[in-house]
Amino acid sequence: MVEKSIDYLARNIESTFLGMKLMFGDNMTLTEKIVVSMTLFSGFLLTVLYYPKGTLLGFIVGLFLVTTFVHGIPFAYRELRIRRIQKAYRHNVVFLDDEIRDMTSIKPNTAELDTHIPRHLATNEESYVNYREALNVLKERLTPYIGGGVRSEISVKEDLERFRSVINTASFKMNDVFSCTDYQVNPNTETWLNEHVPEVIRSATSKLDFLKETLDVLMKERMAIKSGVEGEESVREYLKDFEDMLLPLYGTRFQAEKGTVENDALLFTETGIYSLEIKNIGASGDKTIRITKDGLWYEKFKSSDWKRSERDAIFDQVNRHTALTETLIREKFGRESKYMVKSIIVIPNKNLKIENESSFHIIRPSQIVSLIREMDVVLTHDECVAVSDFVKSKDIGQARYEHLDALAYVKKIVETYESLQRDCEFLKRTFIIQETYVERVTQNNLHELLRLKYLNCDNARSVI
């Protein structure tokens, strides 16, 4: 008990001198200086009141004791609070080395990304199947990470914003801590953060940018192939109930003198032979097209003016396919007019408005059968079968083009996404380290005590 009292009195005396010393420096606010001055003055008044008589030595001793007791209490309390903070900090620092070792062991891979775009040779239909399988893999692998599930590439792109937020927060924390003089950092923590966090931030940023680019490429190329193939599938689906009458051949490709010819669909009917060119124009929007009498194409959206279109080339493509297909058939069956091939342009998109003034048949799938039935009968059923079998025998298979290998591409996207997820989990844990072992020094309350305790007057940046 006596030792504690002596210790308390000693701290009071020490705090009194500290307070007096701070009075003449810049480490105390004006309010604190006024409070200390009033406390000293109060001590002086109490001494005068209670020691009106006596020696000068007694007066000085009384003044010192009263001043020490009255003035020292707030400074002693301040010292007590600082010691508690020190104790708590030392308790945290005990676990810092273990924490850093654990974090170092799980540091994500920051190797440079492989940005190669995988491509392969495939038919349009094969590529379409490849895209569907890729989208299924994307949904299956990323749904556990994304709330609400993955509907398309857009869902994944929207989800990337949360990663951007983590990266920005990590960058902000690093810049705030290491460029601001109002922070004090454990030296081991500062070294570790400087060695690891910026590297992971750079890696995560490159992965995020890569994902945005790859998802854009995937969506753009998938929609391009999806539009064409789904347009052809919709026509096949509609004509399924009329196959006995129409004898359709889809995607037939044969060799001609001037190269290969591939028809989207050939129909062999008693009213003649028809080559269908299927164009799923405007599948992604509300558009109007106008074809003038001289074969020029114009298009516009709701709120825009008419603009010339580059789709005039469709007529050249149709004429070429029709002419070369007709040449193939007539070389076998003769040049009678009944073997002439007629062309039809089919646009499956119901949202597209068509204003056709040309001589070409430009129709919807639902109009194909009615148009054919309006024509005169020129062939027998047996002749239709014979011509169909002949063209089928000339089929060399659909052409293969260089397409994006969507399945391989999506696997790369998923791997990058999961790697980015690990990067951001790592960065989130560094937030905790910074919040635990990095103290923000301000001008108020408890942090002001830390400032007085830990910062020297010559250098505003110091370490605990």
Disulfide bonds with the S-S distance in Angstrom:
none
